[in-house]
Amino acid sequence: MKRIFVFAAVAALALCLSACGTTSQLQQSGGDHAREVALYSTVVIGDFTNDPAKPPRDDKRAEYDAEVAHAAKRFGELLEAELLAYRMDLKIVHGAPQPGALLIDGVITRYQDGNAALRLLIGFGAGSSYFDALVRFRDVDSGVLLGTVEVDKNSWPLGGGIAAFQTGEAQLKNAAMRVAEELALIRGEIRKRGAHKLGHRPVGCGRGGPNCGDATR
């Protein structure tokens, strides 16, 4: 019985921290790009630019731009962490594109951390958090667009305890998890979405060793 309560609590926490809305599967841009994406040995996490679908008022623009700049940096960090969690045979770097690499970058069209108190006490859209973006997979050498992932995340619209925990950070992390999962799936590291299995253990972990943890996420 105790284990049931523990599982229920974990499930409730996961629900609270996850975001509503959607993050699409990798939409290929034509040709055999799934095969191409799987062949890269280096992934560069590039810049996520700010291009709001609905620009804020002039007196709010500076505040909005600062918030998006922080979100863009944080999303890149979270994406790197999620990619590393799969322990794929990949070199993952930030910054300037490198020859022969797969570039993951994109554009943020809406971001808002919102107000947890308003989400908790009022709901119905008050204090909502949002994260909308277009994530691009591109070949560095040719500039060819290999595929995209569309992010459309928002907090629970009816408010309450669940919505209160759905912060902008939660939106960013949830989207980063899904983007990393798409790459892991294409590379054959996992067999299906939601499996959350690491592709392999680090070299030298047959008998244990540094950085050798459980092979599940």
C-alpha angles and dihedrals in degrees: 000000000000090000090053091055091048092051090047091051092049091048091049091050091050090051091050094050096042121086132236122234125053145289110200129226116258106286108211119221098222132287125050094314094143088066091045094052090053092056100063120107096190129050120193117200104212135184126307106211129209116246110148116208087212109029115220123241115284092251090054098042098092092049091047093048091051091050092050092047089056091046092050092052092045094048090054090051093048092047091053091050092049093048091049090050090068090056091220120175090258138120106226119195140165127226136027117026116261125214113268094015136128110241120211112192137126150153131285111220098178136009131168128161090200128193120294094200092055091047090051100044105029112017121169090113098314112139093359121172122223140186119180121168146147112230115201130204109203139171108242097211099048100022089228114158107235099181148322140229118207117213120201108164131163139161123261102287097214093061128217131119096322093053092046091064094046096094128167088261090057090051092051094048094047091051092046090053091053095047091049090047091055092055092045090051094050091048091051095244090128129026099217141007113276093027092112092193122148115238096229143340119260118272111277096027096113089100098021129268143155117334091010109138136150113313092232128079 
